[in-house]
């Protein structure tokens, strides 16, 4: 069952990170917005994984822990992207050369 968790995380987070960086470089979506979106979807991913792994009316403690871990890793990944995007935006503000001397 651990393999399912790692495959699900890899199948969701690797493409999400690739597209977040690709869209940031092309200027379509800021990195902080992609991170915020990923963090919000991570909550839903955790609940969906819990529904699949635990099932309705089942105590399934191992599945519950696994679903919580999947959700926390996805939210943590989104928050990491969000904070990296904020650092990039703040860094651009400090490096602007538009001010006359």
DSSP file (Angstrom, degrees, kcal/mol; ACC not computed):
  #  RESIDUE AA STRUCTURE BP1 BP2  ACC     N-H-->O    O-->H-N    N-H-->O    O-->H-N    TCO  KAPPA ALPHA  PHI   PSI    X-CA   Y-CA   Z-CA
    1    1 A X     >        0   0    0      0, 0.0     4,-1.5     0, 0.0     3,-0.1   0.000 360.0 360.0 360.0 -25.6    0.0    0.0    0.0
    2    2 A X  H  >  +     0   0    0      1,-0.2     4,-2.3     2,-0.2     5,-0.2   0.858 360.0  58.3 -64.8 -33.1    3.0    2.3    0.5
    3    3 A X  H  > S+     0   0    0      1,-0.2     4,-2.6     2,-0.2    -1,-0.2   0.882 102.2  54.1 -63.9 -37.4    3.7    2.0   -3.2
    4    4 A X  H  > S+     0   0    0      2,-0.2     4,-2.4     1,-0.2    -1,-0.2   0.907 108.3  49.8 -62.1 -42.0    0.3    3.3   -4.0
    5    5 A X  H  X S+     0   0    0     -4,-1.5     4,-2.5     2,-0.2    -2,-0.2   0.938 113.3  44.5 -63.2 -47.4    0.9    6.4   -1.8
    6    6 A X  H  X S+     0   0    0     -4,-2.3     4,-2.5     1,-0.2    -2,-0.2   0.878 114.0  50.0 -68.1 -36.8    4.3    7.1   -3.5
    7    7 A X  H  X S+     0   0    0     -4,-2.6     4,-2.7     2,-0.2    -1,-0.2   0.897 111.3  49.2 -67.1 -39.2    3.0    6.6   -7.0
    8    8 A X  H  X S+     0   0    0     -4,-2.4     4,-1.6    -5,-0.2     5,-0.3   0.925 112.5  47.5 -65.0 -44.1    0.0    8.9   -6.3
    9    9 A X  H  X S+     0   0    0     -4,-2.5     4,-3.0     1,-0.2     5,-0.5   0.928 115.2  45.4 -62.3 -44.2    2.3   11.6   -4.9
   10   10 A X  H  X S+     0   0    0     -4,-2.5     4,-1.3     1,-0.2     5,-0.5   0.901 111.7  52.3 -66.0 -40.4    4.7   11.3   -7.9
   11   11 A X  H  < S+     0   0    0     -4,-2.7     4,-0.2    -5,-0.2    -1,-0.2   0.778 121.1  32.2 -68.1 -26.2    1.8   11.2  -10.4
   12   12 A X  H  X S+     0   0    0     -4,-1.6     4,-1.4    -5,-0.2    -2,-0.2   0.878 122.4  40.7 -96.1 -47.2    0.3   14.4   -9.0
   13   13 A X  H  X S+     0   0    0     -4,-3.0     4,-2.6    -5,-0.3     5,-0.2   0.851 107.7  56.7 -80.2 -35.0    3.2   16.5   -7.7
   14   14 A X  H  X S+     0   0    0     -4,-1.3     4,-2.3    -5,-0.5     5,-0.2   0.963 113.4  39.6 -64.5 -50.8    5.8   16.0  -10.4
   15   15 A X  H  > S+     0   0    0     -5,-0.5     4,-2.7    -4,-0.2     5,-0.2   0.886 114.9  54.8 -64.5 -34.7    3.6   17.2  -13.3
   16   16 A X  H  X S+     0   0    0     -4,-1.4     4,-2.0     1,-0.2    -2,-0.2   0.917 111.4  44.0 -63.2 -41.9    2.2   20.0  -11.1
   17   17 A X  H  X S+     0   0    0     -4,-2.6     4,-2.2     2,-0.2     5,-0.2   0.894 113.0  51.4 -69.6 -39.7    5.7   21.3  -10.3
   18   18 A X  H  X S+     0   0    0     -4,-2.3     4,-2.4    -5,-0.2    -2,-0.2   0.943 114.0  43.5 -62.4 -47.1    6.8   21.0  -13.9
   19   19 A X  H  X S+     0   0    0     -4,-2.7     4,-2.9     2,-0.2     5,-0.3   0.858 110.6  55.8 -68.4 -34.5    3.8   23.0  -15.2
   20   20 A X  H  X S+     0   0    0     -4,-2.0     4,-1.8    -5,-0.2    -1,-0.2   0.931 112.9  41.3 -62.4 -44.4    4.0   25.5  -12.4
   21   21 A X  H  X S+     0   0    0     -4,-2.2     4,-2.5     2,-0.2    -2,-0.2   0.902 115.4  51.1 -69.9 -40.3    7.6   26.3  -13.4
   22   22 A X  H  X S+     0   0    0     -4,-2.4     4,-1.8    -5,-0.2    -2,-0.2   0.926 112.7  45.2 -63.0 -44.9    6.9   26.2  -17.1
   23   23 A X  H  X>S+     0   0    0     -4,-2.9     5,-1.5     1,-0.2     6,-1.0   0.842 112.1  52.7 -68.8 -32.7    3.9   28.6  -16.7
   24   24 A X  H ><5S+     0   0    0     -4,-1.8     3,-0.5    -5,-0.3    -2,-0.2   0.924 109.9  47.8 -67.2 -43.6    6.0   30.9  -14.5
   25   25 A X  H 3<5S+     0   0    0     -4,-2.5    -2,-0.2     1,-0.2    -1,-0.2   0.844 112.1  49.2 -66.9 -33.5    8.8   31.1  -17.0
   26   26 A X  H 3<5S-     0   0    0     -4,-1.8    -1,-0.2    -5,-0.2    -2,-0.2   0.624 112.6-120.8 -81.0 -11.7    6.4   31.8  -19.9
   27   27 A X  T <<5S+     0   0    0     -4,-0.7    -3,-0.2    -3,-0.5     3,-0.1   0.556  79.8 116.7  87.2   8.0    4.7   34.6  -17.8
   28   28 A X  S   <S+     0   0    0     -5,-1.5     2,-0.4     1,-0.3    -4,-0.2   0.956  81.6  13.1 -72.9 -50.7    1.2   33.0  -17.8
   29   29 A X  S    S-     0   0    0     -6,-1.0    -1,-0.3    -9,-0.1    -2,-0.2  -0.991  80.6-118.9-131.4 130.2    0.8   32.3  -14.1
   30   30 A X     >  -     0   0    0     -2,-0.4     4,-1.9    -3,-0.1     3,-0.4  -0.354  25.7-121.5 -65.1 151.2    2.9   33.7  -11.2
   31   31 A X  H  > S+     0   0    0      1,-0.2     4,-2.3     2,-0.2    54,-0.2   0.854 111.6  56.9 -63.6 -35.5    4.6   31.0   -9.2
   32   32 A X  H  > S+     0   0    0      1,-0.2     4,-2.1     2,-0.2    -1,-0.2   0.864 106.4  50.3 -65.4 -34.2    2.9   32.2   -6.0
   33   33 A X  H  > S+     0   0    0     -3,-0.4     4,-2.4     2,-0.2    -1,-0.2   0.895 109.7  50.0 -70.7 -39.4   -0.5   31.7   -7.6
   34   34 A X  H  X S+     0   0    0     -4,-1.9     4,-2.5     2,-0.2    -2,-0.2   0.901 111.4  50.1 -63.1 -39.8    0.4   28.1   -8.7
   35   35 A X  H  X S+     0   0    0     -4,-2.3     4,-2.3    46,-0.2    -2,-0.2   0.903 110.5  48.4 -65.1 -41.4    1.6   27.4   -5.2
   36   36 A X  H  X S+     0   0    0     -4,-2.1     4,-2.1     2,-0.2    -2,-0.2   0.913 112.7  48.6 -64.9 -42.2   -1.6   28.7   -3.7
   37   37 A X  H  X S+     0   0    0     -4,-2.4     4,-2.5     1,-0.2    -2,-0.2   0.902 111.8  49.6 -63.5 -42.1   -3.7   26.6   -6.1
   38   38 A X  H  X S+     0   0    0     -4,-2.5     4,-1.7     2,-0.2    -2,-0.2   0.893 110.0  51.1 -65.1 -39.8   -1.6   23.5   -5.4
   39   39 A X  H  X S+     0   0    0     -4,-2.3     4,-1.0     2,-0.2    -2,-0.2   0.907 111.6  46.8 -64.8 -41.6   -2.0   24.0   -1.6
   40   40 A X  H >X S+     0   0    0     -4,-2.1     4,-1.2     1,-0.2     3,-0.5   0.914 113.6  48.0 -67.7 -41.9   -5.8   24.3   -1.9
   41   41 A X  H 3X S+     0   0    0     -4,-2.5     4,-2.4     1,-0.2    -1,-0.2   0.779 102.1  65.9 -69.3 -24.5   -6.0   21.3   -4.2
   42   42 A X  H 3X S+     0   0    0     -4,-1.7     4,-2.1     2,-0.2    -1,-0.2   0.839  97.4  54.1 -64.1 -32.9   -3.8   19.3   -1.8
   43   43 A X  H <X S+     0   0    0     -4,-1.0     4,-2.0    -3,-0.5    -1,-0.2   0.942 111.1  44.5 -65.4 -47.1   -6.5   19.5    0.8
   44   44 A X  H  X S+     0   0    0     -4,-1.2     4,-2.6     1,-0.2    -2,-0.2   0.867 110.8  55.1 -64.0 -36.2   -9.0   18.0   -1.6
   45   45 A X  H  X S+     0   0    0     -4,-2.4     4,-2.6     2,-0.2    -1,-0.2   0.897 107.1  50.4 -64.1 -40.0   -6.4   15.4   -2.7
   46   46 A X  H  X S+     0   0    0     -4,-2.1     4,-2.0     2,-0.2    -2,-0.2   0.910 112.3  46.2 -63.8 -42.7   -6.0   14.3    1.0
   47   47 A X  H  X S+     0   0    0     -4,-2.0     4,-2.1     2,-0.2    -2,-0.2   0.903 113.4  49.3 -67.1 -39.9   -9.7   14.0    1.5
   48   48 A X  H  X S+     0   0    0     -4,-2.6     4,-2.2     2,-0.2    -2,-0.2   0.908 111.1  49.4 -65.9 -41.3  -10.1   12.1   -1.8
   49   49 A X  H  X S+     0   0    0     -4,-2.6     4,-3.2     1,-0.2     5,-0.3   0.888 110.0  52.3 -64.1 -37.9   -7.3    9.7   -0.9
   50   50 A X  H  X>S+     0   0    0     -4,-2.0     4,-2.3     2,-0.2     5,-0.9   0.890 108.5  50.3 -63.8 -39.3   -8.9    9.2    2.5
   51   51 A X  H  X5S+     0   0    0     -4,-2.1     4,-0.6     3,-0.2    -2,-0.2   0.901 117.0  40.5 -65.5 -40.4  -12.2    8.3    0.8
   52   52 A X  H  <5S+     0   0    0     -4,-2.2    -2,-0.2    -5,-0.1    -1,-0.2   0.925 122.2  38.9 -74.0 -44.9  -10.5    5.8   -1.5
   53   53 A X  H  <5S+     0   0    0     -4,-3.2    10,-0.2    -5,-0.2    -3,-0.2   0.833 128.0  29.3 -79.8 -32.5   -8.1    4.3    1.0
   54   54 A X  H  <5S-     0   0    0     -4,-2.3    -3,-0.2    -5,-0.3     6,-0.2   0.887  92.2-157.6 -94.8 -46.7  -10.3    4.2    4.1
   55   55 A X    ><< -     0   0    0     -5,-0.9     3,-1.0    -4,-0.6     2,-0.4   0.033  34.1 -58.9  84.2 161.8  -13.8    3.8    2.6
   56   56 A X  T 3  S+     0   0    0      1,-0.2     3,-0.1    -5,-0.1    -5,-0.0  -0.644 121.4   9.4 -82.4 130.1  -17.1    4.6    4.2
   57   57 A X  T 3  S+     0   0    0     -2,-0.4     2,-0.4     1,-0.3    -1,-0.2   0.636 101.9 114.2  79.4  15.7  -17.8    2.8    7.5
   58   58 A X    <   -     0   0    0     -3,-1.0    -1,-0.3     1,-0.1    -4,-0.0  -0.930  60.6-147.3-119.1 142.3  -14.3    1.4    7.8
   59   59 A X        +     0   0    0     -2,-0.4     5,-0.2    -3,-0.1    -1,-0.1   0.883  33.6 165.8 -76.7 -36.2  -11.9    2.3   10.6
   60   60 A X     >  +     0   0    0     -6,-0.2     4,-2.1     1,-0.1     5,-0.2   0.700   8.4 177.7  28.5  61.4   -8.8    1.8    8.2
   61   61 A X  H  > S+     0   0    0      1,-0.2     4,-2.3     2,-0.2     5,-0.2   0.879  76.2  51.2 -62.9 -39.5   -6.3    3.5   10.4
   62   62 A X  H  > S+     0   0    0      1,-0.2     4,-2.2     2,-0.2    -1,-0.2   0.907 110.9  48.7 -64.2 -40.6   -3.4    2.9    8.1
   63   63 A X  H  > S+     0   0    0      2,-0.2     4,-2.5     1,-0.2    -1,-0.2   0.856 109.5  53.3 -66.2 -35.1   -5.3    4.3    5.1
   64   64 A X  H  X S+     0   0    0     -4,-2.1     4,-2.3     2,-0.2    -2,-0.2   0.917 109.9  46.5 -65.6 -43.6   -6.2    7.3    7.2
   65   65 A X  H  X S+     0   0    0     -4,-2.3     4,-2.3     2,-0.2    -2,-0.2   0.899 112.9  50.5 -64.1 -39.9   -2.6    8.0    8.1
   66   66 A X  H  X S+     0   0    0     -4,-2.2     4,-2.5     2,-0.2    -2,-0.2   0.911 110.8  48.5 -64.9 -42.4   -1.6    7.5    4.4
   67   67 A X  H  X S+     0   0    0     -4,-2.5     4,-2.4     2,-0.2    -1,-0.2   0.894 111.3  50.2 -65.2 -39.8   -4.3    9.9    3.2
   68   68 A X  H  X S+     0   0    0     -4,-2.3     4,-2.5     2,-0.2    -1,-0.2   0.898 110.7  49.9 -64.8 -39.3   -3.2   12.5    5.8
   69   69 A X  H  X S+     0   0    0     -4,-2.3     4,-2.5     2,-0.2     5,-0.2   0.914 110.0  50.2 -65.0 -42.6    0.4   12.2    4.7
   70   70 A X  H  X S+     0   0    0     -4,-2.5     4,-2.2     1,-0.2    -2,-0.2   0.931 113.4  46.3 -60.6 -45.6   -0.6   12.6    1.0
   71   71 A X  H  X S+     0   0    0     -4,-2.4     4,-2.5     1,-0.2    -2,-0.2   0.911 112.9  48.8 -64.1 -42.8   -2.6   15.7    1.8
   72   72 A X  H  X S+     0   0    0     -4,-2.5     4,-2.7     2,-0.2    -1,-0.2   0.887 111.3  49.2 -66.8 -38.8    0.1   17.2    4.0
   73   73 A X  H  X S+     0   0    0     -4,-2.5     4,-2.4     2,-0.2    -1,-0.2   0.915 112.8  48.0 -66.3 -41.3    2.9   16.6    1.4
   74   74 A X  H  X S+     0   0    0     -4,-2.2     4,-2.2    -5,-0.2    -2,-0.2   0.918 114.4  45.5 -65.3 -42.8    0.7   18.2   -1.3
   75   75 A X  H  X S+     0   0    0     -4,-2.5     4,-2.6   -33,-0.2    -2,-0.2   0.911 112.9  51.1 -66.3 -41.5   -0.1   21.2    0.9
   76   76 A X  H  X S+     0   0    0     -4,-2.7     4,-2.2     2,-0.2    -2,-0.2   0.894 109.7  50.3 -61.8 -40.2    3.5   21.5    1.9
   77   77 A X  H  X S+     0   0    0     -4,-2.4     4,-2.3     2,-0.2    -1,-0.2   0.917 111.2  48.8 -63.2 -43.7    4.6   21.4   -1.7
   78   78 A X  H  X S+     0   0    0     -4,-2.2     4,-2.4     1,-0.2    -2,-0.2   0.901 111.2  49.2 -63.7 -40.9    2.1   24.1   -2.6
   79   79 A X  H  X S+     0   0    0     -4,-2.6     4,-2.7     2,-0.2     5,-0.2   0.870 108.9  53.5 -67.0 -35.5    3.2   26.3    0.3
   80   80 A X  H  X S+     0   0    0     -4,-2.2     4,-2.2     2,-0.2    -2,-0.2   0.926 111.1  45.6 -63.4 -44.6    6.8   25.9   -0.8
   81   81 A X  H  X S+     0   0    0     -4,-2.3     4,-2.4     2,-0.2   -46,-0.2   0.905 112.2  53.1 -62.6 -41.1    6.0   27.1   -4.3
   82   82 A X  H  X S+     0   0    0     -4,-2.4     4,-2.1     1,-0.2    -2,-0.2   0.934 111.4  43.9 -60.6 -47.9    4.0   29.9   -2.8
   83   83 A X  H  X S+     0   0    0     -4,-2.7     4,-2.2     2,-0.2    -1,-0.2   0.858 112.2  52.7 -69.8 -34.4    6.8   31.2   -0.7
   84   84 A X  H  X S+     0   0    0     -4,-2.2     4,-2.1    -5,-0.2    -1,-0.2   0.906 109.7  50.2 -64.7 -39.6    9.3   30.8   -3.5
   85   85 A X  H  X S+     0   0    0     -4,-2.4     4,-2.3   -54,-0.2    -2,-0.2   0.892 109.4  50.7 -63.9 -39.9    7.1   32.9   -5.7
   86   86 A X  H  X S+     0   0    0     -4,-2.1     4,-2.7     2,-0.2     5,-0.2   0.904 109.0  51.2 -64.2 -40.7    6.8   35.5   -3.0
   87   87 A X  H  X S+     0   0    0     -4,-2.2     4,-2.5     1,-0.2    -2,-0.2   0.903 110.6  49.3 -62.5 -40.4   10.6   35.7   -2.7
   88   88 A X  H  X S+     0   0    0     -4,-2.1     4,-2.0     2,-0.2    -2,-0.2   0.907 112.1  47.7 -65.6 -41.2   10.9   36.1   -6.5
   89   89 A X  H  X S+     0   0    0     -4,-2.3     4,-1.7     2,-0.2    -2,-0.2   0.926 114.5  45.6 -65.8 -44.5    8.3   38.9   -6.5
   90   90 A X  H  X S+     0   0    0     -4,-2.7     4,-1.7     1,-0.2    -2,-0.2   0.893 111.7  52.8 -66.3 -38.9    9.9   40.7   -3.6
   91   91 A X  H  X S+     0   0    0     -4,-2.5     4,-1.3    -5,-0.2    -1,-0.2   0.876 107.2  51.8 -63.5 -37.4   13.4   40.2   -5.2
   92   92 A X  H  < S+     0   0    0     -4,-2.0     4,-0.5     1,-0.2    -1,-0.2   0.867 107.0  54.0 -66.0 -35.3   12.1   41.7   -8.5
   93   93 A X  H >< S+     0   0    0     -4,-1.7     3,-0.6     1,-0.2    -1,-0.2   0.875 110.6  45.5 -66.9 -36.2   10.8   44.8   -6.6
   94   94 A X  H 3< S+     0   0    0     -4,-1.7    -1,-0.2     1,-0.2    -2,-0.2   0.743 112.0  52.1 -78.6 -22.1   14.2   45.4   -5.0
   95   95 A X  T 3< S+     0   0    0     -4,-1.3    -1,-0.2    -5,-0.2    -2,-0.2   0.389  77.4 123.5 -95.7   3.4   16.1   44.9   -8.2
   96   96 A X    <   -     0   0    0     -3,-0.6     3,-0.3    -4,-0.5    -3,-0.0  -0.420  44.5-163.4 -66.6 138.5   14.1   47.4  -10.3
   97   97 A X        +     0   0    0      1,-0.2    -1,-0.1    -2,-0.1    -3,-0.0   0.088  60.1 105.9-108.0  21.1   16.3   50.1  -11.9
   98   98 A X        +     0   0    0      2,-0.1     2,-0.4     0, 0.0    -1,-0.2   0.641  51.1  99.4 -77.8 -14.8   13.4   52.4  -12.8
   99   99 A X  S    S-     0   0    0     -3,-0.3     2,-0.1     1,-0.1     0, 0.0  -0.595  71.8-132.5 -79.8 125.3   14.1   55.0  -10.0
  100  100 A X              0   0    0     -2,-0.4    -2,-0.1     1,-0.1    -1,-0.1  -0.482 360.0 360.0 -74.4 147.8   16.0   58.0  -11.2
  101  101 A X              0   0    0     -2,-0.1    -1,-0.1     0, 0.0    -2,-0.0   0.412 360.0 360.0 -99.0 360.0   19.0   59.1   -9.1
